[in-house]
Amino acid sequence: MQDLIDFLQSNATLVLANPAAFATFAIIFGGGGFVIGRYFLTERISNLESRITRRDEEIAELKKSRKPQKPEPSMVPIRGTSAVDQKAE
């Protein structure tokens, strides 16, 4: 960014002498760069969008397949047991 500022400062007289030409070239080159960038990145963007869609579908399938599990009965018998301290004896 500093290079651009230095370039404009060193060529300020030229820019101020022909502002319409400078603005025209800035729009042409800026717009052209944007269009070329979009053209080359379109495939990458569509690839990322398809990956997002596929992940959303996988998440939806996993949520559908997940069923609430019935709680298992305790393996420890509760009735008729007592806690005895072994160290006290």
PyMOL Python script that loads the backbone (N, CA, C, O; Angstrom):
from pymol import cmd

cmd.read_pdbstr("""\
ATOM      1  N   MET A   1       0.826  -1.179   0.000  1.00  0.00           N
ATOM      2  CA  MET A   1       0.000   0.000   0.000  1.00  0.00           C
ATOM      3  C   MET A   1       0.873   1.246   0.000  1.00  0.00           C
ATOM      4  O   MET A   1       0.548   2.255  -0.627  1.00  0.00           O
ATOM      5  N   GLN A   2       1.985   1.153   0.716  1.00  0.00           N
ATOM      6  CA  GLN A   2       2.899   2.298   0.765  1.00  0.00           C
ATOM      7  C   GLN A   2       3.498   2.560  -0.615  1.00  0.00           C
ATOM      8  O   GLN A   2       3.744   3.713  -0.972  1.00  0.00           O
ATOM      9  N   ASP A   3       3.734   1.510  -1.391  1.00  0.00           N
ATOM     10  CA  ASP A   3       4.270   1.678  -2.741  1.00  0.00           C
ATOM     11  C   ASP A   3       3.280   2.444  -3.621  1.00  0.00           C
ATOM     12  O   ASP A   3       3.683   3.292  -4.416  1.00  0.00           O
ATOM     13  N   LEU A   4       2.014   2.151  -3.481  1.00  0.00           N
ATOM     14  CA  LEU A   4       0.990   2.855  -4.248  1.00  0.00           C
ATOM     15  C   LEU A   4       0.950   4.327  -3.872  1.00  0.00           C
ATOM     16  O   LEU A   4       0.836   5.191  -4.741  1.00  0.00           O
ATOM     17  N   ILE A   5       1.044   4.612  -2.579  1.00  0.00           N
ATOM     18  CA  ILE A   5       1.041   6.007  -2.133  1.00  0.00           C
ATOM     19  C   ILE A   5       2.274   6.739  -2.657  1.00  0.00           C
ATOM     20  O   ILE A   5       2.171   7.870  -3.131  1.00  0.00           O
ATOM     21  N   ASP A   6       3.433   6.100  -2.573  1.00  0.00           N
ATOM     22  CA  ASP A   6       4.660   6.715  -3.101  1.00  0.00           C
ATOM     23  C   ASP A   6       4.549   6.962  -4.608  1.00  0.00           C
ATOM     24  O   ASP A   6       4.974   8.005  -5.104  1.00  0.00           O
ATOM     25  N   PHE A   7       3.976   5.997  -5.330  1.00  0.00           N
ATOM     26  CA  PHE A   7       3.807   6.149  -6.771  1.00  0.00           C
ATOM     27  C   PHE A   7       2.899   7.342  -7.082  1.00  0.00           C
ATOM     28  O   PHE A   7       3.202   8.144  -7.965  1.00  0.00           O
ATOM     29  N   LEU A   8       1.796   7.452  -6.360  1.00  0.00           N
ATOM     30  CA  LEU A   8       0.869   8.565  -6.605  1.00  0.00           C
ATOM     31  C   LEU A   8       1.488   9.908  -6.217  1.00  0.00           C
ATOM     32  O   LEU A   8       1.248  10.912  -6.888  1.00  0.00           O
ATOM     33  N   GLN A   9       2.272   9.938  -5.154  1.00  0.00           N
ATOM     34  CA  GLN A   9       2.923  11.185  -4.761  1.00  0.00           C
ATOM     35  C   GLN A   9       3.959  11.612  -5.794  1.00  0.00           C
ATOM     36  O   GLN A   9       4.085  12.799  -6.097  1.00  0.00           O
ATOM     37  N   SER A  10       4.694  10.658  -6.330  1.00  0.00           N
ATOM     38  CA  SER A  10       5.721  11.026  -7.311  1.00  0.00           C
ATOM     39  C   SER A  10       5.103  11.410  -8.660  1.00  0.00           C
ATOM     40  O   SER A  10       5.716  12.151  -9.428  1.00  0.00           O
ATOM     41  N   ASN A  11       3.903  10.917  -8.952  1.00  0.00           N
ATOM     42  CA  ASN A  11       3.237  11.227 -10.215  1.00  0.00           C
ATOM     43  C   ASN A  11       1.987  12.084 -10.019  1.00  0.00           C
ATOM     44  O   ASN A  11       1.075  12.053 -10.845  1.00  0.00           O
ATOM     45  N   ALA A  12       1.945  12.837  -8.942  1.00  0.00           N
ATOM     46  CA  ALA A  12       0.756  13.636  -8.631  1.00  0.00           C
ATOM     47  C   ALA A  12       0.491  14.690  -9.695  1.00  0.00           C
ATOM     48  O   ALA A  12      -0.669  14.951 -10.014  1.00  0.00           O
ATOM     49  N   THR A  13       1.515  15.296 -10.246  1.00  0.00           N
ATOM     50  CA  THR A  13       1.301  16.340 -11.265  1.00  0.00           C
ATOM     51  C   THR A  13       0.663  15.736 -12.512  1.00  0.00           C
ATOM     52  O   THR A  13      -0.216  16.347 -13.120  1.00  0.00           O
ATOM     53  N   LEU A  14       1.102  14.545 -12.891  1.00  0.00           N
ATOM     54  CA  LEU A  14       0.522  13.873 -14.054  1.00  0.00           C
ATOM     55  C   LEU A  14      -0.936  13.497 -13.793  1.00  0.00           C
ATOM     56  O   LEU A  14      -1.790  13.670 -14.664  1.00  0.00           O
ATOM     57  N   VAL A  15      -1.221  12.982 -12.596  1.00  0.00           N
ATOM     58  CA  VAL A  15      -2.593  12.593 -12.258  1.00  0.00           C
ATOM     59  C   VAL A  15      -3.493  13.812 -12.213  1.00  0.00           C
ATOM     60  O   VAL A  15      -4.614  13.774 -12.720  1.00  0.00           O
ATOM     61  N   LEU A  16      -3.015  14.896 -11.611  1.00  0.00           N
ATOM     62  CA  LEU A  16      -3.831  16.107 -11.511  1.00  0.00           C
ATOM     63  C   LEU A  16      -4.018  16.786 -12.871  1.00  0.00           C
ATOM     64  O   LEU A  16      -5.016  17.476 -13.079  1.00  0.00           O
ATOM     65  N   ALA A  17      -3.096  16.605 -13.776  1.00  0.00           N
ATOM     66  CA  ALA A  17      -3.218  17.197 -15.104  1.00  0.00           C
ATOM     67  C   ALA A  17      -4.251  16.446 -15.945  1.00  0.00           C
ATOM     68  O   ALA A  17      -4.918  17.050 -16.786  1.00  0.00           O
ATOM     69  N   ASN A  18      -4.390  15.136 -15.728  1.00  0.00           N
ATOM     70  CA  ASN A  18      -5.327  14.305 -16.504  1.00  0.00           C
ATOM     71  C   ASN A  18      -6.155  13.413 -15.569  1.00  0.00           C
ATOM     72  O   ASN A  18      -5.984  12.194 -15.575  1.00  0.00           O
ATOM     73  N   PRO A  19      -7.036  13.998 -14.777  1.00  0.00           N
ATOM     74  CA  PRO A  19      -7.789  13.159 -13.827  1.00  0.00           C
ATOM     75  C   PRO A  19      -8.769  12.203 -14.513  1.00  0.00           C
ATOM     76  O   PRO A  19      -9.008  11.105 -14.011  1.00  0.00           O
ATOM     77  N   ALA A  20      -9.332  12.601 -15.642  1.00  0.00           N
ATOM     78  CA  ALA A  20     -10.289  11.731 -16.332  1.00  0.00           C
ATOM     79  C   ALA A  20      -9.582  10.490 -16.880  1.00  0.00           C
ATOM     80  O   ALA A  20     -10.107   9.382 -16.770  1.00  0.00           O
ATOM     81  N   ALA A  21      -8.431  10.663 -17.453  1.00  0.00           N
ATOM     82  CA  ALA A  21      -7.678   9.524 -17.983  1.00  0.00           C
ATOM     83  C   ALA A  21      -7.247   8.599 -16.843  1.00  0.00           C
ATOM     84  O   ALA A  21      -7.325   7.377 -16.965  1.00  0.00           O
ATOM     85  N   PHE A  22      -6.792   9.192 -15.736  1.00  0.00           N
ATOM     86  CA  PHE A  22      -6.381   8.375 -14.592  1.00  0.00           C
ATOM     87  C   PHE A  22      -7.561   7.571 -14.054  1.00  0.00           C
ATOM     88  O   PHE A  22      -7.424   6.376 -13.793  1.00  0.00           O
ATOM     89  N   ALA A  23      -8.709   8.207 -13.886  1.00  0.00           N
ATOM     90  CA  ALA A  23      -9.896   7.519 -13.367  1.00  0.00           C
ATOM     91  C   ALA A  23     -10.349   6.417 -14.334  1.00  0.00           C
ATOM     92  O   ALA A  23     -10.746   5.333 -13.908  1.00  0.00           O
ATOM     93  N   THR A  24     -10.287   6.705 -15.630  1.00  0.00           N
ATOM     94  CA  THR A  24     -10.693   5.719 -16.629  1.00  0.00           C
ATOM     95  C   THR A  24      -9.804   4.483 -16.562  1.00  0.00           C
ATOM     96  O   THR A  24     -10.300   3.357 -16.529  1.00  0.00           O
ATOM     97  N   PHE A  25      -8.496   4.696 -16.544  1.00  0.00           N
ATOM     98  CA  PHE A  25      -7.573   3.553 -16.470  1.00  0.00           C
ATOM     99  C   PHE A  25      -7.701   2.816 -15.144  1.00  0.00           C
ATOM    100  O   PHE A  25      -7.588   1.591 -15.104  1.00  0.00           O
ATOM    101  N   ALA A  26      -7.936   3.550 -14.056  1.00  0.00           N
ATOM    102  CA  ALA A  26      -8.100   2.903 -12.754  1.00  0.00           C
ATOM    103  C   ALA A  26      -9.334   1.999 -12.761  1.00  0.00           C
ATOM    104  O   ALA A  26      -9.289   0.889 -12.231  1.00  0.00           O
ATOM    105  N   ILE A  27     -10.431   2.463 -13.356  1.00  0.00           N
ATOM    106  CA  ILE A  27     -11.650   1.660 -13.422  1.00  0.00           C
ATOM    107  C   ILE A  27     -11.454   0.454 -14.333  1.00  0.00           C
ATOM    108  O   ILE A  27     -11.879  -0.652 -14.002  1.00  0.00           O
ATOM    109  N   ILE A  28     -10.810   0.666 -15.482  1.00  0.00           N
ATOM    110  CA  ILE A  28     -10.593  -0.437 -16.425  1.00  0.00           C
ATOM    111  C   ILE A  28      -9.717  -1.521 -15.805  1.00  0.00           C
ATOM    112  O   ILE A  28     -10.073  -2.699 -15.824  1.00  0.00           O
ATOM    113  N   PHE A  29      -8.563  -1.117 -15.250  1.00  0.00           N
ATOM    114  CA  PHE A  29      -7.650  -2.116 -14.690  1.00  0.00           C
ATOM    115  C   PHE A  29      -8.191  -2.728 -13.410  1.00  0.00           C
ATOM    116  O   PHE A  29      -8.012  -3.922 -13.173  1.00  0.00           O
ATOM    117  N   GLY A  30      -8.851  -1.927 -12.579  1.00  0.00           N
ATOM    118  CA  GLY A  30      -9.443  -2.466 -11.352  1.00  0.00           C
ATOM    119  C   GLY A  30     -10.577  -3.438 -11.658  1.00  0.00           C
ATOM    120  O   GLY A  30     -10.655  -4.515 -11.068  1.00  0.00           O
ATOM    121  N   GLY A  31     -11.453  -3.054 -12.582  1.00  0.00           N
ATOM    122  CA  GLY A  31     -12.552  -3.939 -12.976  1.00  0.00           C
ATOM    123  C   GLY A  31     -12.049  -5.183 -13.679  1.00  0.00           C
ATOM    124  O   GLY A  31     -12.563  -6.280 -13.458  1.00  0.00           O
ATOM    125  N   GLY A  32     -11.049  -5.016 -14.523  1.00  0.00           N
ATOM    126  CA  GLY A  32     -10.473  -6.170 -15.217  1.00  0.00           C
ATOM    127  C   GLY A  32      -9.839  -7.145 -14.239  1.00  0.00           C
ATOM    128  O   GLY A  32      -9.998  -8.357 -14.381  1.00  0.00           O
ATOM    129  N   GLY A  33      -9.135  -6.638 -13.265  1.00  0.00           N
ATOM    130  CA  GLY A  33      -8.529  -7.499 -12.244  1.00  0.00           C
ATOM    131  C   GLY A  33      -9.583  -8.242 -11.449  1.00  0.00           C
ATOM    132  O   GLY A  33      -9.421  -9.420 -11.130  1.00  0.00           O
ATOM    133  N   PHE A  34     -10.670  -7.542 -11.130  1.00  0.00           N
ATOM    134  CA  PHE A  34     -11.761  -8.189 -10.390  1.00  0.00           C
ATOM    135  C   PHE A  34     -12.394  -9.303 -11.220  1.00  0.00           C
ATOM    136  O   PHE A  34     -12.637 -10.395 -10.707  1.00  0.00           O
ATOM    137  N   VAL A  35     -12.659  -9.037 -12.488  1.00  0.00           N
ATOM    138  CA  VAL A  35     -13.292 -10.034 -13.358  1.00  0.00           C
ATOM    139  C   VAL A  35     -12.380 -11.243 -13.544  1.00  0.00           C
ATOM    140  O   VAL A  35     -12.845 -12.381 -13.486  1.00  0.00           O
ATOM    141  N   ILE A  36     -11.116 -11.014 -13.762  1.00  0.00           N
ATOM    142  CA  ILE A  36     -10.162 -12.122 -13.937  1.00  0.00           C
ATOM    143  C   ILE A  36     -10.044 -12.931 -12.649  1.00  0.00           C
ATOM    144  O   ILE A  36     -10.001 -14.160 -12.683  1.00  0.00           O
ATOM    145  N   GLY A  37      -9.994 -12.238 -11.520  1.00  0.00           N
ATOM    146  CA  GLY A  37      -9.937 -12.942 -10.234  1.00  0.00           C
ATOM    147  C   GLY A  37     -11.170 -13.790  -9.997  1.00  0.00           C
ATOM    148  O   GLY A  37     -11.062 -14.927  -9.538  1.00  0.00           O
ATOM    149  N   ARG A  38     -12.343 -13.252 -10.305  1.00  0.00           N
ATOM    150  CA  ARG A  38     -13.579 -14.027 -10.147  1.00  0.00           C
ATOM    151  C   ARG A  38     -13.583 -15.231 -11.085  1.00  0.00           C
ATOM    152  O   ARG A  38     -14.031 -16.314 -10.709  1.00  0.00           O
ATOM    153  N   TYR A  39     -13.085 -15.041 -12.302  1.00  0.00           N
ATOM    154  CA  TYR A  39     -13.064 -16.142 -13.270  1.00  0.00           C
ATOM    155  C   TYR A  39     -12.203 -17.295 -12.762  1.00  0.00           C
ATOM    156  O   TYR A  39     -12.611 -18.454 -12.822  1.00  0.00           O
ATOM    157  N   PHE A  40     -11.007 -16.972 -12.259  1.00  0.00           N
ATOM    158  CA  PHE A  40     -10.103 -18.017 -11.808  1.00  0.00           C
ATOM    159  C   PHE A  40     -10.518 -18.619 -10.470  1.00  0.00           C
ATOM    160  O   PHE A  40     -10.175 -19.768 -10.188  1.00  0.00           O
ATOM    161  N   LEU A  41     -11.245 -17.879  -9.642  1.00  0.00           N
ATOM    162  CA  LEU A  41     -11.645 -18.391  -8.336  1.00  0.00           C
ATOM    163  C   LEU A  41     -13.043 -19.005  -8.331  1.00  0.00           C
ATOM    164  O   LEU A  41     -13.476 -19.522  -7.301  1.00  0.00           O
ATOM    165  N   THR A  42     -13.758 -18.963  -9.453  1.00  0.00           N
ATOM    166  CA  THR A  42     -15.107 -19.513  -9.507  1.00  0.00           C
ATOM    167  C   THR A  42     -15.103 -21.010  -9.210  1.00  0.00           C
ATOM    168  O   THR A  42     -15.966 -21.500  -8.482  1.00  0.00           O
ATOM    169  N   GLU A  43     -14.142 -21.735  -9.769  1.00  0.00           N
ATOM    170  CA  GLU A  43     -14.070 -23.179  -9.542  1.00  0.00           C
ATOM    171  C   GLU A  43     -13.807 -23.483  -8.077  1.00  0.00           C
ATOM    172  O   GLU A  43     -14.413 -24.390  -7.506  1.00  0.00           O
ATOM    173  N   ARG A  44     -12.912 -22.732  -7.474  1.00  0.00           N
ATOM    174  CA  ARG A  44     -12.593 -22.939  -6.062  1.00  0.00           C
ATOM    175  C   ARG A  44     -13.802 -22.635  -5.175  1.00  0.00           C
ATOM    176  O   ARG A  44     -14.076 -23.365  -4.222  1.00  0.00           O
ATOM    177  N   ILE A  45     -14.516 -21.565  -5.488  1.00  0.00           N
ATOM    178  CA  ILE A  45     -15.702 -21.197  -4.713  1.00  0.00           C
ATOM    179  C   ILE A  45     -16.775 -22.271  -4.845  1.00  0.00           C
ATOM    180  O   ILE A  45     -17.371 -22.664  -3.843  1.00  0.00           O
ATOM    181  N   SER A  46     -17.032 -22.750  -6.050  1.00  0.00           N
ATOM    182  CA  SER A  46     -18.057 -23.777  -6.235  1.00  0.00           C
ATOM    183  C   SER A  46     -17.644 -25.084  -5.559  1.00  0.00           C
ATOM    184  O   SER A  46     -18.498 -25.804  -5.043  1.00  0.00           O
ATOM    185  N   ASN A  47     -16.355 -25.398  -5.556  1.00  0.00           N
ATOM    186  CA  ASN A  47     -15.862 -26.588  -4.881  1.00  0.00           C
ATOM    187  C   ASN A  47     -16.110 -26.487  -3.376  1.00  0.00           C
ATOM    188  O   ASN A  47     -16.547 -27.454  -2.752  1.00  0.00           O
ATOM    189  N   LEU A  48     -15.836 -25.333  -2.801  1.00  0.00           N
ATOM    190  CA  LEU A  48     -16.065 -25.141  -1.373  1.00  0.00           C
ATOM    191  C   LEU A  48     -17.551 -25.184  -1.040  1.00  0.00           C
ATOM    192  O   LEU A  48     -17.937 -25.728  -0.005  1.00  0.00           O
ATOM    193  N   GLU A  49     -18.385 -24.619  -1.904  1.00  0.00           N
ATOM    194  CA  GLU A  49     -19.831 -24.660  -1.668  1.00  0.00           C
ATOM    195  C   GLU A  49     -20.356 -26.090  -1.719  1.00  0.00           C
ATOM    196  O   GLU A  49     -21.221 -26.457  -0.923  1.00  0.00           O
ATOM    197  N   SER A  50     -19.842 -26.906  -2.650  1.00  0.00           N
ATOM    198  CA  SER A  50     -20.294 -28.300  -2.721  1.00  0.00           C
ATOM    199  C   SER A  50     -19.835 -29.080  -1.494  1.00  0.00           C
ATOM    200  O   SER A  50     -20.556 -29.959  -1.021  1.00  0.00           O
ATOM    201  N   ARG A  51     -18.655 -28.777  -0.973  1.00  0.00           N
ATOM    202  CA  ARG A  51     -18.188 -29.439   0.244  1.00  0.00           C
ATOM    203  C   ARG A  51     -19.062 -29.069   1.432  1.00  0.00           C
ATOM    204  O   ARG A  51     -19.361 -29.921   2.269  1.00  0.00           O
ATOM    205  N   ILE A  52     -19.473 -27.818   1.516  1.00  0.00           N
ATOM    206  CA  ILE A  52     -20.355 -27.387   2.601  1.00  0.00           C
ATOM    207  C   ILE A  52     -21.697 -28.096   2.498  1.00  0.00           C
ATOM    208  O   ILE A  52     -22.242 -28.546   3.506  1.00  0.00           O
ATOM    209  N   THR A  53     -22.232 -28.196   1.288  1.00  0.00           N
ATOM    210  CA  THR A  53     -23.513 -28.877   1.084  1.00  0.00           C
ATOM    211  C   THR A  53     -23.409 -30.346   1.470  1.00  0.00           C
ATOM    212  O   THR A  53     -24.308 -30.883   2.118  1.00  0.00           O
ATOM    213  N   ARG A  54     -22.322 -30.995   1.079  1.00  0.00           N
ATOM    214  CA  ARG A  54     -22.132 -32.408   1.412  1.00  0.00           C
ATOM    215  C   ARG A  54     -22.025 -32.606   2.925  1.00  0.00           C
ATOM    216  O   ARG A  54     -22.584 -33.562   3.463  1.00  0.00           O
ATOM    217  N   ARG A  55     -21.325 -31.729   3.601  1.00  0.00           N
ATOM    218  CA  ARG A  55     -21.202 -31.824   5.059  1.00  0.00           C
ATOM    219  C   ARG A  55     -22.556 -31.624   5.731  1.00  0.00           C
ATOM    220  O   ARG A  55     -22.882 -32.318   6.694  1.00  0.00           O
ATOM    221  N   ASP A  56     -23.345 -30.676   5.222  1.00  0.00           N
ATOM    222  CA  ASP A  56     -24.679 -30.454   5.787  1.00  0.00           C
ATOM    223  C   ASP A  56     -25.548 -31.697   5.625  1.00  0.00           C
ATOM    224  O   ASP A  56     -26.294 -32.063   6.533  1.00  0.00           O
ATOM    225  N   GLU A  57     -25.447 -32.343   4.464  1.00  0.00           N
ATOM    226  CA  GLU A  57     -26.218 -33.576   4.240  1.00  0.00           C
ATOM    227  C   GLU A  57     -25.751 -34.693   5.173  1.00  0.00           C
ATOM    228  O   GLU A  57     -26.576 -35.437   5.704  1.00  0.00           O
ATOM    229  N   GLU A  58     -24.434 -34.818   5.379  1.00  0.00           N
ATOM    230  CA  GLU A  58     -23.910 -35.834   6.286  1.00  0.00           C
ATOM    231  C   GLU A  58     -24.381 -35.590   7.714  1.00  0.00           C
ATOM    232  O   GLU A  58     -24.735 -36.529   8.426  1.00  0.00           O
ATOM    233  N   ILE A  59     -24.385 -34.338   8.124  1.00  0.00           N
ATOM    234  CA  ILE A  59     -24.842 -34.001   9.475  1.00  0.00           C
ATOM    235  C   ILE A  59     -26.316 -34.331   9.628  1.00  0.00           C
ATOM    236  O   ILE A  59     -26.724 -34.870  10.657  1.00  0.00           O
ATOM    237  N   ALA A  60     -27.122 -34.016   8.619  1.00  0.00           N
ATOM    238  CA  ALA A  60     -28.557 -34.322   8.672  1.00  0.00           C
ATOM    239  C   ALA A  60     -28.783 -35.830   8.753  1.00  0.00           C
ATOM    240  O   ALA A  60     -29.650 -36.282   9.500  1.00  0.00           O
ATOM    241  N   GLU A  61     -28.009 -36.619   7.989  1.00  0.00           N
ATOM    242  CA  GLU A  61     -28.147 -38.077   8.039  1.00  0.00           C
ATOM    243  C   GLU A  61     -27.750 -38.622   9.409  1.00  0.00           C
ATOM    244  O   GLU A  61     -28.407 -39.522   9.932  1.00  0.00           O
ATOM    245  N   LEU A  62     -26.694 -38.089   9.982  1.00  0.00           N
ATOM    246  CA  LEU A  62     -26.271 -38.556  11.303  1.00  0.00           C
ATOM    247  C   LEU A  62     -27.309 -38.193  12.368  1.00  0.00           C
ATOM    248  O   LEU A  62     -27.561 -38.979  13.281  1.00  0.00           O
ATOM    249  N   LYS A  63     -27.895 -37.036  12.256  1.00  0.00           N
ATOM    250  CA  LYS A  63     -28.932 -36.655  13.217  1.00  0.00           C
ATOM    251  C   LYS A  63     -30.164 -37.536  13.074  1.00  0.00           C
ATOM    252  O   LYS A  63     -30.812 -37.864  14.068  1.00  0.00           O
ATOM    253  N   LYS A  64     -30.492 -37.924  11.837  1.00  0.00           N
ATOM    254  CA  LYS A  64     -31.641 -38.798  11.603  1.00  0.00           C
ATOM    255  C   LYS A  64     -31.383 -40.202  12.157  1.00  0.00           C
ATOM    256  O   LYS A  64     -32.272 -40.810  12.754  1.00  0.00           O
ATOM    257  N   SER A  65     -30.177 -40.710  11.961  1.00  0.00           N
ATOM    258  CA  SER A  65     -29.875 -42.077  12.364  1.00  0.00           C
ATOM    259  C   SER A  65     -29.681 -42.209  13.868  1.00  0.00           C
ATOM    260  O   SER A  65     -29.773 -43.308  14.415  1.00  0.00           O
ATOM    261  N   ARG A  66     -29.419 -41.112  14.524  1.00  0.00           N
ATOM    262  CA  ARG A  66     -29.224 -41.160  15.975  1.00  0.00           C
ATOM    263  C   ARG A  66     -30.581 -41.309  16.653  1.00  0.00           C
ATOM    264  O   ARG A  66     -31.460 -40.462  16.496  1.00  0.00           O
ATOM    265  N   LYS A  67     -30.743 -42.390  17.405  1.00  0.00           N
ATOM    266  CA  LYS A  67     -31.987 -42.659  18.116  1.00  0.00           C
ATOM    267  C   LYS A  67     -31.720 -42.513  19.604  1.00  0.00           C
ATOM    268  O   LYS A  67     -30.624 -42.820  20.072  1.00  0.00           O
ATOM    269  N   PRO A  68     -32.697 -42.056  20.338  1.00  0.00           N
ATOM    270  CA  PRO A  68     -32.469 -41.969  21.788  1.00  0.00           C
ATOM    271  C   PRO A  68     -32.317 -43.365  22.385  1.00  0.00           C
ATOM    272  O   PRO A  68     -33.131 -44.253  22.134  1.00  0.00           O
ATOM    273  N   GLN A  69     -31.289 -43.539  23.157  1.00  0.00           N
ATOM    274  CA  GLN A  69     -31.023 -44.840  23.748  1.00  0.00           C
ATOM    275  C   GLN A  69     -31.798 -44.979  25.053  1.00  0.00           C
ATOM    276  O   GLN A  69     -31.957 -44.020  25.808  1.00  0.00           O
ATOM    277  N   LYS A  70     -32.274 -46.197  25.297  1.00  0.00           N
ATOM    278  CA  LYS A  70     -32.951 -46.469  26.555  1.00  0.00           C
ATOM    279  C   LYS A  70     -31.894 -46.572  27.640  1.00  0.00           C
ATOM    280  O   LYS A  70     -30.843 -47.177  27.430  1.00  0.00           O
ATOM    281  N   PRO A  71     -32.164 -45.992  28.786  1.00  0.00           N
ATOM    282  CA  PRO A  71     -31.156 -46.105  29.857  1.00  0.00           C
ATOM    283  C   PRO A  71     -31.051 -47.551  30.337  1.00  0.00           C
ATOM    284  O   PRO A  71     -32.061 -48.215  30.572  1.00  0.00           O
ATOM    285  N   GLU A  72     -29.840 -48.015  30.476  1.00  0.00           N
ATOM    286  CA  GLU A  72     -29.614 -49.383  30.925  1.00  0.00           C
ATOM    287  C   GLU A  72     -29.785 -49.452  32.437  1.00  0.00           C
ATOM    288  O   GLU A  72     -29.431 -48.516  33.154  1.00  0.00           O
ATOM    289  N   PRO A  73     -30.327 -50.560  32.913  1.00  0.00           N
ATOM    290  CA  PRO A  73     -30.452 -50.687  34.374  1.00  0.00           C
ATOM    291  C   PRO A  73     -29.068 -50.795  35.004  1.00  0.00           C
ATOM    292  O   PRO A  73     -28.110 -51.254  34.382  1.00  0.00           O
ATOM    293  N   SER A  74     -28.999 -50.367  36.233  1.00  0.00           N
ATOM    294  CA  SER A  74     -27.727 -50.386  36.951  1.00  0.00           C
ATOM    295  C   SER A  74     -27.264 -51.813  37.166  1.00  0.00           C
ATOM    296  O   SER A  74     -28.082 -52.689  37.449  1.00  0.00           O
ATOM    297  N   MET A  75     -25.988 -52.063  37.040  1.00  0.00           N
ATOM    298  CA  MET A  75     -25.423 -53.388  37.255  1.00  0.00           C
ATOM    299  C   MET A  75     -25.131 -53.627  38.743  1.00  0.00           C
ATOM    300  O   MET A  75     -24.862 -54.757  39.149  1.00  0.00           O
ATOM    301  N   VAL A  76     -25.184 -52.578  39.539  1.00  0.00           N
ATOM    302  CA  VAL A  76     -24.918 -52.690  40.965  1.00  0.00           C
ATOM    303  C   VAL A  76     -26.248 -52.893  41.682  1.00  0.00           C
ATOM    304  O   VAL A  76     -27.148 -52.067  41.534  1.00  0.00           O
ATOM    305  N   PRO A  77     -26.396 -53.955  42.446  1.00  0.00           N
ATOM    306  CA  PRO A  77     -27.646 -54.146  43.176  1.00  0.00           C
ATOM    307  C   PRO A  77     -27.776 -53.107  44.286  1.00  0.00           C
ATOM    308  O   PRO A  77     -26.843 -52.879  45.055  1.00  0.00           O
ATOM    309  N   ILE A  78     -28.922 -52.498  44.351  1.00  0.00           N
ATOM    310  CA  ILE A  78     -29.126 -51.442  45.334  1.00  0.00           C
ATOM    311  C   ILE A  78     -29.862 -51.979  46.564  1.00  0.00           C
ATOM    312  O   ILE A  78     -29.515 -51.627  47.692  1.00  0.00           O
ATOM    313  N   ARG A  79     -30.857 -52.812  46.362  1.00  0.00           N
ATOM    314  CA  ARG A  79     -31.657 -53.329  47.465  1.00  0.00           C
ATOM    315  C   ARG A  79     -30.887 -54.409  48.234  1.00  0.00           C
ATOM    316  O   ARG A  79     -30.260 -55.285  47.639  1.00  0.00           O
ATOM    317  N   GLY A  80     -30.947 -54.330  49.524  1.00  0.00           N
ATOM    318  CA  GLY A  80     -30.366 -55.371  50.359  1.00  0.00           C
ATOM    319  C   GLY A  80     -28.861 -55.320  50.481  1.00  0.00           C
ATOM    320  O   GLY A  80     -28.249 -56.318  50.861  1.00  0.00           O
ATOM    321  N   THR A  81     -28.248 -54.204  50.177  1.00  0.00           N
ATOM    322  CA  THR A  81     -26.794 -54.091  50.327  1.00  0.00           C
ATOM    323  C   THR A  81     -26.497 -53.083  51.408  1.00  0.00           C
ATOM    324  O   THR A  81     -27.328 -52.227  51.712  1.00  0.00           O
ATOM    325  N   SER A  82     -25.339 -53.174  51.981  1.00  0.00           N
ATOM    326  CA  SER A  82     -24.916 -52.199  52.979  1.00  0.00           C
ATOM    327  C   SER A  82     -23.442 -51.910  52.768  1.00  0.00           C
ATOM    328  O   SER A  82     -22.688 -52.774  52.319  1.00  0.00           O
ATOM    329  N   ALA A  83     -23.044 -50.719  53.087  1.00  0.00           N
ATOM    330  CA  ALA A  83     -21.656 -50.317  52.943  1.00  0.00           C
ATOM    331  C   ALA A  83     -20.938 -50.609  54.245  1.00  0.00           C
ATOM    332  O   ALA A  83     -21.388 -50.201  55.316  1.00  0.00           O
ATOM    333  N   VAL A  84     -19.831 -51.310  54.153  1.00  0.00           N
ATOM    334  CA  VAL A  84     -19.064 -51.663  55.346  1.00  0.00           C
ATOM    335  C   VAL A  84     -17.664 -51.119  55.155  1.00  0.00           C
ATOM    336  O   VAL A  84     -17.050 -51.327  54.108  1.00  0.00           O
ATOM    337  N   ASP A  85     -17.158 -50.425  56.157  1.00  0.00           N
ATOM    338  CA  ASP A  85     -15.809 -49.882  56.108  1.00  0.00           C
ATOM    339  C   ASP A  85     -14.838 -50.992  56.474  1.00  0.00           C
ATOM    340  O   ASP A  85     -14.862 -51.481  57.603  1.00  0.00           O
ATOM    341  N   GLN A  86     -13.998 -51.393  55.555  1.00  0.00           N
ATOM    342  CA  GLN A  86     -13.064 -52.500  55.756  1.00  0.00           C
ATOM    343  C   GLN A  86     -11.924 -52.114  56.697  1.00  0.00           C
ATOM    344  O   GLN A  86     -11.405 -52.982  57.400  1.00  0.00           O
ATOM    345  N   LYS A  87     -11.526 -50.872  56.736  1.00  0.00           N
ATOM    346  CA  LYS A  87     -10.382 -50.436  57.523  1.00  0.00           C
ATOM    347  C   LYS A  87     -10.707 -50.331  59.008  1.00  0.00           C
ATOM    348  O   LYS A  87      -9.799 -50.388  59.837  1.00  0.00           O
ATOM    349  N   ALA A  88     -11.960 -50.181  59.357  1.00  0.00           N
ATOM    350  CA  ALA A  88     -12.346 -49.995  60.752  1.00  0.00           C
ATOM    351  C   ALA A  88     -12.153 -51.249  61.568  1.00  0.00           C
ATOM    352  O   ALA A  88     -12.034 -51.155  62.789  1.00  0.00           O
ATOM    353  N   GLU A  89     -12.116 -52.380  60.979  1.00  0.00           N
ATOM    354  CA  GLU A  89     -12.009 -53.639  61.738  1.00  0.00           C
ATOM    355  C   GLU A  89     -10.659 -53.900  62.289  1.00  0.00           C
ATOM    356  O   GLU A  89     -10.446 -54.922  62.942  1.00  0.00           O
TER     357      GLU A  89
END
""", "prot")
cmd.dss("prot")
cmd.show_as("cartoon", "prot")
cmd.util.cbc("prot")
cmd.orient("prot")
